[in-house]
Amino acid sequence: MKTEPSFLTYLMKPKNWWLPFLLIFTVSISGLIFIGYQTYNEAPPIPDYVDSKGNVVISKADILAGQEVFHRYALMEYGSMFGDGALRGPDFTAQTLHEMAESMKEFYQVQFPIEPNPVAQAGIEELVKQEIKENRYQGEDNQAVLSDAQTFAANEINTFYQRVFRDPEFHEAFKPSGYLTDPKEIEQLSKFFYWGAWVCSVSRPGETYSYTHNWPFDPEAGNTPTASTMLWSILGLFGLVLGLGAVMYYYGQFEQLTEEYYAKGASEMVTEEKVRTFRPTPTQRATFKFFYVAILLFLVQVLAGVLTVHDFVGFTSFFGFDLQALIPVTISRSWHVQISLYWISACWVGISFFILPLLAKGEPKGQLQLINLLFAIFFVLVAGSVVGIYMGPMGMLGKLSRWLGHQGWEFVELGRLYQYMLLAVFALWAVIVYRGLKGVMDKAKPWELPNWLVYAVVCILILLVSGFVASPETNFVVADFWRWMVVHMWVEAFFEVFTTIIVGYMMVMMGLVNRQAVTKVVYLAALLFLGSGLLGISHNFYWNAKPVGTLALGSVFSTLQVVPLILLTLEAWRMQRMPQLLANKNNETGRSSLFAMPGVFLYLLGVNFWNFFGAGVFGLIINLPIANYYEHGTYLTVNHGHAALMGVYGNLSIAAILFALRYLTKSDTWNPRLVKVSFWSINLGLVFMVVLDLFPAGLHQLFTVMDQGYWFARSQEFIQSTPFQTMTWLRIVGGSIFLLGGVLPLTWMVLKSARNLKPDQPFVLNRFHQERKEVEVY
C-alpha cells in the first residue's frame, strides 16, 4: 500500500472518530429540536369559522370529529392530506381548495348577474383569490371570519362530499359505494377537509404566502410557487455539489486501498465444504421460523399489492364476486404497506439472532426461550393487526377501532394495542442482541461491529416511541410530524445504517473482507446517513404547514442524502470483485475456491444497485423544493418508494433469508439455479414496473400538475384517462415476472426447507470462531 496522506491517516485511526461523529450528531439533533419547536409554535390554528354575522359555520369540534372520521375509515389509504397518503383517490386538501374557488366564483356570478365578458370574469376571479388569501383569524377568541362567498362554499363542499360517498354515478365517486354512508360523518369529514384547504390557501400571519408555501399548485385559488421555494432549490443544488466533491475527495484517497487491503486478514472464504460441515446451535435453528413466516408475509404483501392495482384499473370482479366490495382499496393497500414492514422486520430480527453465535463466545442462558417468546409476540401482533386492519374501517370494532383496528395513518396502520406489542418486540430484540454480544463488546473499542449492531437496534426501538406521542385530537400537522419521526428516521437514517452493518457482517462471514475494513465503511456510512438523514426529514414537511426554516433545512440536507448512497455504490463496485479475487488466491494456495454464497452475494449487489437508483437517483429528482412543489403526491413518489423499499430493504431481507438457509439446510437440497432465477426475476420485474409504469406515469402526472393544476392530476378524470390506465396495465409485465418468476419459487424453496433442516447442537467454539480469533484486527 502506498504512503497514506494525512486525511486518510486520520480516518484510519478509530480514536479520531469521536470528534466528527459528535459534531454531526450535535448539529443534527439541534436541527431536529428546531424543527420540532417550529412544528408546535408555527402550526396553523384549528379555529371556529364564523360568518359575517358571527354565526358558527364550522366549529373546531366539527373539524376534530372529521379528522377522527378520516382516520377511522382509513381514507389516507385512498387519498391524501397535504399530499401525504395514497394516490388512488384525490388529495383532499387540493380537491377541496379547488371546489372552494369554483363555488366562490359561482356565488359572485349569481350576486352580480352581469352578462359574461372577459373583464367581469377576470374581476370575479381576482376577487376570489384575494378573499381566499386574506387571513381573518382572530387569536383572542380562536375564530376565523368567513366572507359570504366562503360561507356559501363551505356548504357546497359538504354537498360535494355527500355525493362523493353516496352517489355511485358521481364523477368523483368513492368505490365501492356504501363504504361511508352516514350524512353526519360525511359532513364532519367535509369540514376537516375545508380546514385543510384553508391552511393551504390563507396567508400565514405576516407573510404573503400560505401556511404551506402556496402548495398545492392551483393558480385559480392564487397558489403559485414562492420566492423561498426557488431560492432554497438553488442553494440545495449548491450543497449537493459541495457534498459530491467531498465524496470524490474521500474516495480518491481510499482508492489507494486495494482489494488486498480489504481482504487481508479475512477468514477463509465460505466454501461448499464449510457450509456442509456447519452445525447450527439451538438458537440459530430457532431463527428458521422467522424466515418461514417472513416469506409467507412477503407473498401476502405482493398479492395485496396486486389487488390494489386491480382497483386502479377497475378489474376487481372474479367468478361473479366483486373483491372491491369485499376488500376495499383502503384495506388492500393497508395490508400492502404494513405487511411489507412486518416481513422485512422478521428477516432483520432473524438474521441478527442467527449471527449472534457466530460473533460471540457463547450463548447466554435462556436465550432460546427469549427468542421463542419474541416470535410468539410477533406472531400474535401480525395476525391480530392484519385482521384488525380489515375490521376497523369496515365498522366492526366501533370505538375500539383505534386500539384493535386501524389507526388511519399511512405506514402506521396497526392498532395502538399492536403498536405497543411492536414496541415490546423491538425492546426484546434489543435485549437479546445485547445479551448475545455482551461478551465481545469492548468499552475501549466503541466502534467495533458488535457495538454498531447494538446501537442500530436500540435506535430503531427509541424512534418507535415517537409514534405514541400524538392522539386523535392532536392537530393533524403536529401528529404528522411525529409519524414522520418514526417513518423517515427508520427508513432514511437508522435502517440505512442497519443495512450497512448487516451487509458488512455477511461479507465478513462469507470471508470476502476483513472486519477492520468493514468497520471503517460502517462508520463513514453512519456519519453520512446521520448527517444527511436526520435533518433530511425536513423534505417531508415542505408543504405540511412549516415555516421557511424547515424548508431551508430540507432543501440542503435532503439533497445531501444522495451523497452516502453514491459512496456506498462506489464501495459496492469494489466489493463485487472480491469473490473472484479470493477464488484465484485460494487456487494458488491449493485451497477450495468453490464459493458457496453466489446467490446471497447477488442479492447484496442488488441492495447497492437500488440504493443508488431507487433511493439515490429517484429520491434526488423529487427532493428539491421547486421540483417537489409540483411532484409531491404524484407517481414519482410511488416510483421512489417502490424502488427504494423493495430494491434496498427487500433485497437485503431476501439475502438474509438465503444466508441463514444456506447454513441451516442440508447442502444436497440447495438449489442455486432457482436462487439465481428468483434474483433476476424479482429485480428485472421491479425494473419493468419502474420503466413501464411508475416512472413514465409519474412524469405524465407531473406534466399534468404543471399544466392544469395539482387537483386535476389527482382527479378520477385523470386516473381513468387512457394514458394513465394504459401504463397501469403495463405494470402487469413487471409484476408477473416479479411474482411468478421470483416470489413464488422463492416461497416454495423456503417452505420446502422446513423438511431439510440440519439438527442443532450445543454451542461450540467452532472453526469459524477459531479463524476469527486468529485474524481479528482492529
N, C-alpha and C positions, 0 to 999 in steps of 0.2 A: 504494500500500500504506500502511496506517495505521502510526502510530508503534509501534515494537516495544517491548514490555515487557522488563525485564531478563532474564527467563528465556529468552525467545525470542532475544534478542540474544546471550546466552551460547551457545546451541545453534547459532547461525548462524556461529560462528567456529571453524573446524577446529582452531586452536591450543589451544582449550579442551577438546578431546575426550580428551586423554590421561588426565586425572585420573579421570573416571567409568569409562573403559574399564579402567584399571589397578586401580581399586578393585573393580569387579565381577569381573575376571579373578582377582585375588588371593583374594577370598572364595570363588569357585567352585573354584579349584584346591585351596585349603586344605580345603574341604569334601570334595572327591574323595579327597584323601590320607587324611582322617579315615575315610571310608567304606572305603577300601582297607585301612587299618590294622585296622578293626573286622572286616572280612571275614576276614582271616587270624587275628587274635588271638582272635576270638569264634566262630570256626567250630566246629560240632559235631564231636566226635571220630568216628573210624571205629574202633570197638573190636572186640575179640573178645567175643562173647556166650557166657557160660558158664552152666550150670545150677547148681542149689543144691549139687551135689557137685563142682563145679569142672570138669566135662567141657565141652569146647568144642562149642557148638551151631552157632554161625555164626562163622567167622573173618574177620578183616579181609581176608585174601587172597580169601575167597569173595565178599565184598562188592565188592571192586575188580574181580574177574573178572565178576561180574554187571553191574557198570557198563559194562564193555567190551562185553558181550553186548548190553546195551541200546542202545549206540551203533552197534555193528556192524550190527544189524538195523534201524536207523533207527526204533526204536519211539517216538521223540519226534515222529515224523510221523504216529503213530497215536493215542497218548495223551500224557500229560504227567507230569512230576515237579515237585512243589511248584507245580502249576498252570501251568507253562511247557511249551508244546508244542502238539500238535494236539488236536482235540476229537472225532474220530471214535470214539475209544475212551475208556477211563476215565482219570481221574487216578490213576496207580498208587499214589501215596502215600496218597490218600484211600481208595481201594478196599482197600488192604492194612490200613490202620488200622481200617476198619470190620470187615473179616474177622477181624482180631486180636481186637477186642472181642467179636464174636459167638462165636469159638472159645473164648475165656476163659470166657464165660458158660456155654457147653456143658460145659466142663471142670468147673466148680463144680456144675453141676446134676447131673453124674454122681457127683461126690465127695460131695455132700450130697443124696441122693435123698429129699428131703422133698416131701411132696405139695404140688403148686404152690399157692401162695397169694400174694396181693399183697405181704405183708410179707417173705416169704422171697425173692421175686423182686427186690424193691427192695434187699434186703440184698446179694444177689449182684451186682446192677448197680453198687451203690456200691463194693463191694469191687473190682470190675474197674476202675472209674475210678481208684481210689486206687493200684492196682498199676501201671496204665498210666502214671500221672503220677509215680510215685516214681522218682527217678534213683539207680540203684545203680552208677553208673560209678565206677571206681577208676583214677585217672590214673597211679598208680605202675606198674601192670602193664598199663594200657590194656585193662581188662576191664570189662564190664557184666554184673552178675549178674541172671539171669532167674528169676522165680518158676516154680513147676511149671506154673502155668496159662499163662504166657508161653512156656515151652518147648513145651508142647503146641500152642499157637497157631502157633509158628514152623513146626512140622511140618505143621500143617493148611494153612498158607499155601502151602507147597510143593505139597501135593496140589491145592489150588485152582488154581494156575497151570499145573500139569501138565494139568488139564482144560481150562483156557482155551485152550491152544495145541494140544492133542492130541485133544480131544473135540469134533467139529463140532456135536454136539447140545447142548452145554452152554449155559446161558442167557447166559453172558458170553464165548462162544467167539470167538476171533480168526478173521477171514476174510480171505483164503482159508485153509482148513485145510492143514496141511503146511508153512506158512511157517517155523515153528520147531519142530523135532521132537526134537532131542537132549535126553533127560531131564536130563543133567548140566548143560547150558547153561540149561535152564529152572529147575533147582534153584538155580543161581548167581544167576539173574535174580530169583527169589523172595527170595533173601537180600538182594540190593540193595534191593528194594522194602521188605523188613522194616526195613532201616536207615532208609530214608526215612520210614516210618511212625513209627519210634521217635523220630526227630528232630522230627517234627510233634507228638508227644504227651508225651514225657518232659519234666519241668520243667527249665528252664535252671538251672544251679547258682546258688543264692542267690535264685531267683525262684519265683513261684507259677504261672508260665505256661511254655509250651514254648519251644523254640528259635525256633519260627515264630509266636510270639504266639498260640498256640492255633488257628492255622489248620491244616487245614480245619475248617469248622463241622461238628461231629458230636457232639451232646450225649451220645450213648451212650458215647463214648470220653472224655467230660469236656472236650471242646473247645468253648468259647464265647468271644465277644469279650472282650478285656481292657479295663481302665480306660484304659490308654495309647492304645489304638485309638480310643476315644471322645473322649478329651481332645484328641488331636492332630488329629482331624477338625474339631473346633470351632475350634481355632487356625488350621487350614488355611483355613477359611472366612473367618476374620478377616483373614488375609493377603491373600486374594483381594479382599476389599472394599477394602482399602488400595491394592492394586495397580491395581484398576479406577479408583479415584479418581485415582491418579497419571496414568493414561492419559487420562482425561477432561480433566484439567487440561492435559496436554500438547496434546491435540487441540484444546482450546478456544483455546489460544494460537496454534496453527497454522491455525486457521480464518481468521485474518486474512490468510493467504497464499492468494490467489485462484488460480483456474486460470491466469490470466495470468502469475502468478509462475512456475508450473511450466513454462509454455510459452515464456516469454521466453528468447530465445537458442537455442531448439531449432532444429535443421536443418529444412529443408523436409520436410513430411510425405511419406512414401513413396507415390508415385503409380504408376499403371499405366505411365506413360512412363518413370519412373526404373527400374522393375523390368525393363521391356522392353529398355532400353539397357545394363543391367548385364552385365558380362562377368566370370565368376569367374576367380580365379587358379588355378594348378595345385593348390595345397593345398586351396583351397575345393572344387574339383571332386572331389578325393580323399576328401572327407568323405561323399560320397553313399553309399559302401559301408557306412559305419557306420549310416546311416538305413535302408538296404536290409535289412541283417541285423537291425536292431532291430525293424522291423515284422514280419518273419518270426518272430522270437522272441516278440513280443507275441502273435501268433496262436497259436503253440505253447503259450505260457503259459496263454492263455484256454482252449484245448482241454483242457489238463491239469487246469484247474480244473473244467471240465465233467465230466470223467471222475471226479474226486474227489467231486463232489456226487452223481453217479450211484451211487457206492459207499455213500453215506449212505442212499439210498432202496432199495438192493438191486437196482437196474436196471442190470446190467452184462453181460447176455448179448445178443449181437447176431449174427444169422445162424448160430446154433449155436456161437459162440465166447464163452467166458467171459473177458472182459477183466480181471475181478478176479484171476483166476489168472495171467494173463499179465503184467498190470501191477498189482500190489497197491497199495493206497491209500498205503502208506508211500513208494512211488516216485512215483506221480502227484502227490501233494501236495508232495514234494520238488522236483519239476520246477516245479510251480506257483509255489512260493515263490522258488526260486533263480533261475529264468529271469526272473522279474519284476525282480530286481536287475540281471541282465545287460542286458536291453533298455533299461532306464532309464539304466544306466551308459553304454551305447553312444550313446544320444541326447545325454547330457550331454557326453561326450567329443567327439562330433561337432560339436555346436553351439559348444563353446568353441574348437575348431580353426577353425570357419567364421568366427567373428567376429574372429579374430586379425588378419587382413589389413585388416579394416575399422577397426581401432583403431591398428595400428602404422604405422610409416613405411617399412616394407619387410619382406621375408621373409628370414629368416636362411638362409644356405647350408646345404643338407642337410635342411631342414625337411620337405620332401616325403618323403624317404627314411625319416625318423624316424616320420612319421605312418603310412606303409605298414608299417613294422616293428611298430609298436604294434598295428595292425589284425591282422597275421599272428599275433602272440602271443595276442591276444584271441580270434581265430578258433579256434586250437588249444585254448585254455583252455575255451571254451564247448563245443566239440564233444567234447573229452575228458572234461570233468566231467559232461556230460549222459549220456554212455554209462556213465561210472563210477558215477554215482548209481544207475543200474539194476543194474549188475553187482555192486556191493558188497553190498547187502542180499540179493541173490539167491544169494550164496555162491560167486560165480565168481572172486573175487580172493583169497580166503584171507586171509593175514596182511597182504597189500598193500592191503586194502580201505581202511584209514585214509588211505593215501597216494594211491591211484588211484581210490578208490570214493567212499564216503560217510563223513564224519566223525561223523555221528549227531547233530549239533546243528542245531536249527531256525534258519534264516537263515544258517547257516554249513555248509551241506550238502556243498559241494565238497570233494574230497580235498585233503590237505595239500599235495601237489605243485602242484595247480592253484591253491591259495591263494597259494603263492609266486609263481606266474605272474601272479595278480591283483595282487600287490604290485609286480611288475615293470611291469605295465601302468600302475598308478597312479603309479609313480615316473617312468616315461617320459612320462606325461601331464603331470606337474608340470614336467619338464624342457622339454617342447615349449611349454607355455604360457609359462613364464618366458622362453625364448628368443624367443618371438614378441612379448612385451610389454616386454622389457628396454629397448628403445629409447625407450619412452614412460613408463617408470616413473621417477618423480622422488622421490629420497630426501627432499627437502624437503617433499614433499606425500604423506605415507604413507597418507592416507585416500582417494586417488584411486581410481576404479573399477578400473583395471588392477591396482593393488596388491591390492584386495579379491579379485579373481578368483584371483590367485596365492595369497593367504593361504588361501582356502577349499580350493583343490585340495591344497595342502600339508597342511592339517589332516586332510582326508579320507584322505590317504596315511598320515599318522602314526598315526591311530586304527586303521587296519587292522593295524598291528604288534601291537596288544593281543590280536588273535586267535591269536597264536603262543605266548602265554605258557603256557597250560595244556597238560597232557599227559594220556593216558588214565588215568594213575594219580593225577591231581590230584583232591582232594576235590571232589565234584560242586558243592557250594555255592561253592567258590572258583573253579572253572572257569567256572561260570555268570556269576560277576561279570565275568570277562574277556570272555565272549561279549557281555554287555550293554554293556560298554565300547565294543565295535565297533558293535553294532546300534543302541542307543539314541543314542549320540553322533552317529552318522551321521544317523539319521532325525530326531531332535528337537532337534539343535543345528546342526551344520555343513551338513547337507542343506538345512535351512530358510534358513540364511544364503546358501548357494549358489543356492537358488531365488530369493531376493530379488534377488541380483546379476544372474542371467540374465534375470529378468523386467524388471529395470531397464534392462539393456543393450538388450533388444528394444524397450522403449518409447522409448529414446533413438534407436535406429537407425530406428525407424518414424517418427521426427520428432514424437513426441507430447509429450515432456518434455525438459527440458534436463538435462545431466549434473550440474550443481550440485544440483538438487533431488533427483535420484536418489541422489547420494552421501550426502545427509543421511538419506534414508529407509533406505538400506543400513546406515549407521552406527547409527541408532536400532534397527533390526531386529536387528543383530548384538549390540548392547548387551543388548537384552531377551531374545533367544534364548539367548545365552551365560549371561546372569544366571539365567534360569529353567531352561534345558535341561540345563546341565552337572550341576547338583545335582538336577534333576528326574529323573535316572536312579534316584534312591532309590525311586521308586514301584514299580520292577521288583523291589525287594528287600524289600518289606513282609513277605512270608511266606517268604523264602528264607534263613531262619536268620540274620538280622541282628538286633542288639540295638536298644533303643528309640531310640538316637541317629539311626540311619538312618531309622527310621520317622518321626521328627520332621522331619528334613530333607525327606523325600519328601512329607509332608503339606503343607508350606508351599510348596516350590518346584515341585512337580508341579502344584499348583493354580494357581500363578502362570504356568504355561506358556500358559494361555489368553489372558493379557494381550497379548503381542505379536501374537497372531493377531487379536484384536479391533482392535488398532491398524492392522494391515495391511488388514483388511476395510474400515475407515473410509477408508483411503487409496485402496482399490480403487474405492469408490463415487465418489470424486473423479476418479480416473483414467478411469473409464468414460465420462465426459462429454467427454474430450479430443478424440476424433476429430471429433465434430460441431462442437465449438468451433473447431477448426483448419480444418475444411472451410469453415465460414462465413467465417472470416478470409481464406482463400485466394480465395473467391468475390469478396470485397470488393476484393482487390488484383489480380484478374484472373488468378490462378494456378490451375492444375489442382487440383480438390478431390476427384478420384476416388481415394479411399483404397484402396491395393492389398492391405491386410492385414486385412480384416474377419474372416476365418476364424481367423487366428492370434490376433487380439485377443479373439475369443470364447473360445478355449481358455485364454487368460491370465485372463479373468474367471472361468472355471471353476476355475482354480487358487485364486483368492481365495475363491470361494464354498465350496469344500470345505475350504480352510484353516480357515474359520470353523466350518462344521458338522461335517466329518469329524474334523479334528484338534482343534478347539476344543470344540465342544459335546459331541460323543460321547466325547471324551477326558476332559472335565471331570466328566461324570456317573459315571465309573468310577475317578477318581483319589483321592478322599477315602478315607482308611484304612477307615472303617466301611463305606462302600459297596463298596470293593474287597475287603474281607474276605469278603463274600458273593458278589460278582460275579466275582472273579478266576478265570480259566479257563472263562468261560462265553461264550455267543454275543455278549454285549455287547462283549467284547474283539474278536471277529471283526468285528463291525459297525464298530467304531472303526478297525480295521486296514484293512479294505477301503475305507472311505470316505476315510481319510487317504492311504493309499498310492496307490490308483488316482486318487482325486479330486485330490490335490495333485501328486504326482510323475508320475503317469500323464498328466494333462492338460498339465503343463509339458513333458513329453517329446514329446508329440504336437505341441504348439505349436512346439517346437524343430525337429521334422522338417518341418513345413509352412513355417516361416520360411525355412529353408535351401532347401527345394524351390522356393519362390516365386522365389528368385534364380537357382537352378541350372537350372530347366527353362524351356523356351520358353513364352512367355505364352499363345500360342493353344491350348496343351494343358492349361492350368489349368482346373479345374472347381470354381468357387466354390460351386455348389449342392451338389455331393457333399460338400465340406468342411463345409458347414453341416449337412447331414443327418447326417454322421458325428458331429459335435459333439453334436447333440441326442439322437441315438440312444445314444451312449456315456454321456452324463450322465443322461439320463432312465432308461436301463437300469439305471444304478447306483442312482438314486433308488428305482426299483421294487424292486431287490434288497434295499435297506435297509428300505423301508417294508413290503414284503410278507413278508419272511423274517427278515433278520438282526436287526433291532431288535425286532420282536414275539417272535421266538424267544428272543432274549436276555432279554427281560422275563419270559417264561414260565419260562425256566430259572432266572432269579434268584429268582422266587417259589418254585420247587420247592426250591432250595437252602435258603431260609429256612424252608420248611415241613417238609421231610423230610431235609435234610442234603445236603452237597455230594456225597458219594459217590453218592447216588441220582440227582442231577441229571446225573451223568456216566455213569450205567449204561446198558447196552443196553436195558433195560426202558424208560427214558426216551427214548433216541434213537429207538427203534422205536415209540414211542407215537403215537397218531393225531394229536394236535395238532402235535407236532414234525414228523412226517412230512408233514403237510399243508402247513405253512409251507415246508418244504424243497422240496416240489413246486412251490409258488408262485414259487420263485426262477426257474423256467423263464420266467416272464413277462418279468422284467427281463433275465435272461440272454439270451433270444432277441433282444430289441431291441438289447442291447449287442453281441452277436456279429454278427447278420445285418444290422442297420442301421448299425452303427458300425465294428466291427473288419474285417469282410470288404471292404466298399467302400474303406476307408482302405488296407488292404493292397493291393488291386487298383490303386489310384491310385498308390501309391509304386512298386510293381513296374513298372507301365506307364511311369513316369517315366524308367526306365533308358534307354528308347529316344528320349527327348526332352531329353537334357541339352544345355546350351549348350557350345560349345567353350571351352576355357580360353585365357587369355592371360597373359603375364607381369605381375607386379605393377606397377601404375602409381599415381601419386598422383591418383586419380580425383576425380570431382565430390564424392563423399561426404567425402573427406578434406579437400578444399578448404573445403567448407562447415563441417566440424567445426573446422578451424583458425580460421576467421573468428569463430565464435560461442563457442568454448570459453572457459568462465569457471570459476573455482574459488571 
